[in-house]
Amino acid sequence: MVAEAEIVSTYVSRSEVALRSPDVSDAVYDSNVLQFVPSIRSGSFADIGPRSFMEDEHIRIDDLSVHLGSLFRCPTPSAFYGVFDGHGGPDAAAYIRKNVIRFFFEDANFLQTSQVDDVLFGEVENYLRRAFLLADLALADDCSISSSSGTTAITALILGRHLLVANAGDCRAVLCHKGEAIEMSQDHRPIYPTERRRVEEVGGFVDDGYLNGLLSVSRALGDWDMKFPQGSASPLIAEPEFRQVDLTEDDEFLIIGCDGIWDVMSSQQAVSLVRRGLRRHDDPEQCARELAMEALRLNTSDNLTVIVVSFSSLDHREPSPRRQQRWKCCSLSEEALCTLKGWLNEKGSR
């Protein structure tokens, strides 16, 4: 079994990211959280970009209970999304996409309850961590998959009002909270201090931003030609990091995208673009396309995959501000002014 590396599970608390005003009481805040039930709609878009072939895959399930069938009692709502950005060929990403339901939900006992609490979410984290590692091992065991093929992976699971993001690689999930971009994942690049330290502690190195001089990410599924034998600590790992949050009515949507998006724009730029689109036409799929087209305009050099998940219903849109009536000023010539005065005096004498 792949040795477990540093495990980071982060609860994105509202106080940590300053998502609420200090004059709002905890009781009012907790009430808003408890009452909110997201209304989930999503859209996606994928494009080959300037590359010669496509290595991205993704999955989008707005209703897990319908997708998995009557054997599971999912909380309401329940949804699952994933983006898999392949490298070294499309095989690894395609394999994960094809088998994602088997890896992530075949033995999902946590979906046998309609109640979601902190204890359950701890179990869900452990289950998803195991799913990532099992998927990684499956790539090693499948002879049809090249050992040089790998994929990054990011998933978002929504159970009730709870959002849990698991990430291994440099795809990214970003939450829009009242227009502010809140990153729900950390890019796993070898140059980042925490990743570099982990890599070097197990005998790896970073050369010009690349892991062992070869790979631009420090976590991925597959790539078994770069990993040590099973059971040994390796510079390249499939261990995901987690971030979770309780959604409120101030959480508008989630963007999940591959690095082709984030290479050319910031999280806040992406959130602002999608927010404008939703206010204009309220179509998550069109927003996903517009975000990818903007990345192309900014000269991204990679494949593009975007998922936009809206948490509000169609009739929840903020009304467009009414346009103020504009009065046009004009000037009159002296002759016209005299004529007008004469006409008004004539009217007044009648």
ABEGO torsion letter per residue (X at the ends): XBBBBBBBBBBBBAAAAGABBAABBAAAAAAAAAABBBBBBBBBBBBAEABABBABBBBBBABAAAAAEAABBBBOBBBBBBBBBBBGEAAAAAAAAAAAAAAAAAABAAAABABBBAAAAAAAAAAAAAAAAAAAAAAAABAABBAABBBBBBBBBBBEABBBBBBBEABBBBBBBGGBBBBABBBBBAABAAAAAAAAAAGBBBBGGBBGGABABABBBEGAAABBBBGBBBABBABBBBBBBBBBAABABBBBBBAAAAAABBAAAAAAAAAAAAAAAGBAAAAAAAAAAAAAAAGBABBBBBBBBBABBAAABBBBBBBBBBBBBBBBBAAAAAAAAAAAAAAAAX
